[in-house]
């Protein structure tokens, strides 16, 4: 399925996802188990759940665009898509995994 929505709306959702994901990773680097990290993870999960509510199967197209643009992984991902998902800590550095 492909998104058939207003391009401006989709672009805004991608920008919002980029901001949320970048902020999460900054906090994760500071303190992986901190309250702010968990809060930002919750915000990111809420954004993603809202996308699924509004766009159903096409929501992952928006998520994929965010992952590709930021080169950052989405935390605790259970949904499969074409972009790399999830992250794990290795040598105190986040890395992408498929």
Phi, psi and omega per residue, in radians:
X1 nan 2.590 3.087
X2 -2.163 2.592 3.132
X3 -1.154 2.340 3.105
X4 -2.135 0.773 -3.091
X5 -1.894 3.017 3.064
X6 -1.014 2.179 -3.094
X7 -1.037 -0.627 3.137
X8 -1.121 -0.722 3.118
X9 -1.121 -0.798 3.138
X10 -1.093 -0.754 3.117
X11 -1.058 -0.685 3.106
X12 -1.154 -0.699 3.105
X13 -1.134 -0.655 3.096
X14 -1.147 -0.783 3.112
X15 -1.054 -0.764 3.109
X16 -1.057 -0.765 3.107
X17 -1.105 -0.676 3.101
X18 -1.065 -0.806 -3.136
X19 -1.073 -0.825 -3.133
X20 -1.077 -0.778 -3.095
X21 -1.198 -0.737 3.118
X22 -1.113 -0.767 3.121
X23 -1.090 -0.723 3.099
X24 -1.022 -0.844 -3.083
X25 -1.149 -0.617 3.078
X26 -1.077 -0.825 3.137
X27 -1.190 -0.640 3.123
X28 -1.081 -0.695 3.104
X29 -1.094 -0.621 -3.134
X30 -1.284 -0.813 -3.052
X31 -2.750 1.690 -3.065
X32 -1.033 -0.428 -3.096
X33 -1.999 0.248 -3.101
X34 -1.288 2.819 3.138
X35 -1.087 -0.735 -3.125
X36 -1.139 -0.664 3.091
X37 -1.079 -0.808 3.126
X38 -1.127 -0.678 3.107
X39 -1.075 -0.817 -3.135
X40 -1.168 -0.600 3.064
X41 -1.100 -0.710 3.087
X42 -1.120 -0.700 3.090
X43 -1.085 -0.745 3.130
X44 -1.120 -0.740 3.111
X45 -1.123 -0.684 3.103
X46 -1.120 -0.737 3.090
X47 -1.028 -0.814 -3.101
X48 -1.169 -0.742 3.101
X49 -1.078 -0.681 3.100
X50 -1.108 -0.724 3.082
X51 -1.014 -0.757 -3.135
X52 -1.170 -0.604 3.095
X53 -1.145 -0.748 -3.075
X54 -1.422 -0.714 -2.982
X55 -2.004 0.017 3.082
X56 0.865 -2.166 -3.067
X57 -1.120 -0.370 -3.135
X58 -1.440 -0.156 -3.094
X59 -1.018 -0.632 -3.100
X60 -1.177 -0.347 3.034
X61 -1.120 -0.675 3.107
X62 -1.208 -0.793 3.124
X63 -1.056 -0.747 3.117
X64 -1.030 -0.732 3.129
X65 -1.084 -0.686 3.119
X66 -1.130 -0.813 -3.128
X67 -1.082 -0.771 -3.132
X68 -1.147 -0.735 -3.115
X69 -1.209 -0.624 -3.074
X70 -1.630 -0.357 -3.017
X71 1.009 0.549 3.108
X72 -2.059 2.663 -3.114
X73 -1.579 2.638 3.056
X74 -1.498 2.289 -3.135
X75 -1.284 2.560 3.018
X76 0.817 0.950 -3.083
X77 -1.542 2.266 3.070
X78 -1.927 -0.279 -3.096
X79 -1.577 2.335 -3.136
X80 -1.542 2.489 3.028
X81 -2.676 -3.046 -3.072
X82 -1.380 -0.481 -3.116
X83 -1.401 2.667 3.088
X84 -1.051 2.516 -3.094
X85 -2.274 2.878 3.038
X86 1.215 2.842 3.049
X87 -2.570 2.775 3.057
X88 -2.470 2.704 -3.119
X89 -1.556 2.268 3.084
X90 -2.482 2.092 -3.112
X91 0.955 0.716 3.107
X92 1.038 0.431 3.123
X93 -2.329 2.379 3.115
X94 -1.352 2.407 3.081
X95 -2.306 2.658 3.081
X96 -1.410 2.604 3.018
X97 -2.441 2.707 3.128
X98 -1.496 nan nan
